[in-house]
Amino acid sequence: MKTMFLPLLAVISVMAACVMGQLADRPEMFKDRSNDTSLISGVGVDHLGDYSSDSAGWASLWHSETAYCLDFEGRNYDANEYTKSFVFTYHIQDTSRHTEGYIGYQPDIKAIVVSFRGSEDFQNWLSDLEVIRVDYPLCEKCSVHKGFYHAEQAVYSGILGEIKRLRGQYPSYDIVSTGHSLGAALATLVALDLGNDGFNNVKLYNYGSPRLFNQAAANYASASGSGISIKARRTHYKDIVVHSPMHSMGFVHTTGEIYEDGPSSTYPDYNGGPLKNCDGEEDPSCADQWSFTSASDHLLYSGLVMGEGGCGVSYGSHGSIPSAP
């Protein structure tokens, strides 16, 4: 079975290396979109918010990439403007499933941040491909991707304890849960568990997330009764991961999609496409319009290289992503 997926891993690794090489000497390719007026705000989902003016939104993008670079405790988070002032407090880790991430607080955005690393090794991909659904206990007739759910449950008790401790110190801070790829799936499940455990102001920002739920669970996660606010489910053009697992297997996305148009294949000119708020769970005018997908589109969001290949890349005046140890 291993030999079936090793070629896929090799292809993705090569693509990540190519993206890094194309951007490493071109810091101008990361475009500051904090004042981007191309974003259409509030279409269809009243709790979506305006990503273009949300300071935690852009911080979450950088935290999602930073989670790939490990050495969470020893790095300089002030190296870029979007994670500046962040203080690391807790390492999320499950060696059996190679789950990694971190927790800390960031005074400049008044948030407690939970960030998960995405898939970087074969063990993570085994979890990704464990596509059987199991019962999801937070709602009736709900089911969830078995691999993602078991990976999240294995680390949740430690996360819960640290969130309780930090909320005791910073009661007015939001809780920001974020990640890319597999990390996006874990961030979604943690946000929902925190909401269910009574925490308020839990905000979810994910990037290139696969589908996690059946229809009933997707409806629950998207509703205000879940206790969380889906601030952004970012998708990029033909991102292959966004289209898996397939509809035919009974999997459905949540609401909150913010779609980035434009292929990453337009190098060296690509610096992040325009953003569009999408309607419902699977808007046919957004990522769901594409039947042919791209792995390279999964590795770039708003000009930021995602994955281990993005570690160490400099983005000019915005700062840099830490190198992997």
VENFEN-V411145 format. One record per helix or strand of 3 or more residues. SS is the DSSP state (A for helix, B for strand). FROM is the first residue (numbers start at 1). TO is the last residue. Records with the same first field share a line. If there is no record, write none. Layout:
BEGIN
SS=FROM-TO, FROM-TO
END
This chain:
BEGIN
A=2-23, 27-29, 51-53, 55-69, 77-79, 107-109, 122-128, 146-169, 182-196, 215-222, 224-226, 241-243, 247-249, 264-266, 287-289, 296-299, 308-310, 316-318
B=86-94, 99-106, 111-116, 133-135, 143-145, 174-180, 202-207, 228-236, 257-260, 275-277
END
